[in-house]
Each structure stands twice: as C-alpha cells, then as structure tokens.
C-alpha cells in the first residue's frame, strides 16, 4: 500500500507563511483597520442629526495604540458628550429623554468588510503574497 500526497510541499509552505504572521504584523493590521474606522467615524459624526456648533467633534475621535492584540477607536475625554449622543440621555433642563443619534455604531457596521479587507491587505503584503 502506497500513499501519495500531491501538493504537500505547497501546503507546508502556506502553513509556514500563516505561522509567519508576527505580533508586529498583527499590530500593523490593527492600526490600518483602526485608522480606517476612525476616518469613517469622523465623517459620520454630523451625518445623523448632531449639530456642528463648534465643529470640533471629529477631532475628538481617536484611536489607541495596539496592546495585547486589542485596539480601541472612540472619543477622547474632550469629546465625552459624543457618548451621550450615541446612546441617548435624559436632559434635566427639558425633563425628557433625548433619543440617541448614533454615528459610531453606524460607521462600524458599514465599515466591517472594509476593515477586514485592510487586514487581509496588510497580511498579504507582510507575507510577500502580493
């Protein structure tokens, strides 16, 4: 009885490439995806009903640096009020609940596929597949 494996060398090479994804490459992919999301969130801030009184809201959206395989995109402490517009809030002056005017969740949902494409692009470039 004889067993032949056609293409096993190519399979081994592909597995070695996948194992070649280093932490630096993962961090680079996270940064690329986060920068894309940050840009989309900045564009979306005033698109859903939030009024541009000072016009500074897009500059308050930033990202963190990657740590332990995680990266966060959101508002800085100077733009704390953006959180209230995202989830809604109770206005004590007018004594009623102000409904949410989400922008971050919309930007995230609309950008998921593009972020994954950015990840794939960085991994392909880093692994020399492009």
N, C-alpha and C positions, 0 to 999 in steps of 0.2 A: 504494500500500500504506500502510495506516494502522494504527498500533499504539496501543492504549488500555491504560492502566494504571488500573484501578479500585482505589481504596483506597491509592494510593501515598503520599498525604499522611499517612494514618494510620500506615503502615509507617515512614515517615521520623520521625514523632513518637515512635513506640515505640523506634526505634533511638537517637534523641536522649535519651530517658529512660534507656535502658540505659547510654549513654555518660555520663550524669549521675551515675553511681554514683562518688562520690568516695572518696578514701582514708579520710576521716573516717567515712563511712557504712559502709565495709567494716570498719573498726576497731570501730565500734559493733555491727555484726552479730557479729563475732568475740567481743566481750565478752559479748553476750547469750547466745550459744551456750556459751561457756566457763563462764559463771555457772550455766547450767542443768546442764552436765556436772559441775561442782564440787558442786552441791547433790545430784545423784544419786549421786556417788561417796561423799559424806559419809553418805548414807542407807544405802549398800550395805556400808560398812566392816564392820559387825558381823553382817551378814546371812548370811555364808558360812563361819562357823566360827571367826573371830577372836574371842577372849575380851576383853571390856571390863574389863581390870584397872584401868586408871586412868581410862578413859572419855574420854581426850583425843585419840584418833586422828582423829575427824572434824575437829577444829580444826587438824590438821596438813596438811590438804588445802587447797591454794590455787591461784590462777592467776597467770600473769604478765600484764604489760601487752602489748598488741599491738606487734610490731616487725617490719618488713619483711613484713607480711601473715601473720605467724605468732603464735600464742598457745599457751601450754603450761598444762596443768592436771595437777597431781600433788601429791606430798607435799613438804613443806618439809624442811629439814635436820633439824629437831627430830623429824620422823616418819620418819627414814631406814629404820626397821625395817619399814615398810609395804611397801617394795620387796621385801624378803625373803619376806614372806607372799604377795606377788603371783606370784613366780616359783619359790618353794621355796628351800630352803637345806640345807646339811649342818650338823647340830648336833654339835659336837665333844664335848659332855658325854655325850650318849647314843650317840654314834658311829653315826649313821644319817642318811639324807636325810629331811628333813621335806617332805612334798609341798606343792605350792602351794595356797593358799586365795585364789584371785583375787577381787578386788572391782572394781578399776578397769577391767579389760577387759570384765567383765560389764556394768558401768554404761555404758561407752562403747557397746558393741554394742546394748544395749537403748535407748539414747538417740539414736542416729544420726538417725532420722527426725524426732524432736522438735527436734534441733539444726538440721536443715535447715529445718524449719518456722519456727523462730525467725529464721534468716537471711532467709527469704522475707518474714516479717512486717516485719522492720526495713527491708528494701529497699522493700517496698510503701509503708510509711509515709514513708520518706525521699524516695521519688519521687512522692509525692502520689497514689498509686493506690488509696488506701483512704479 
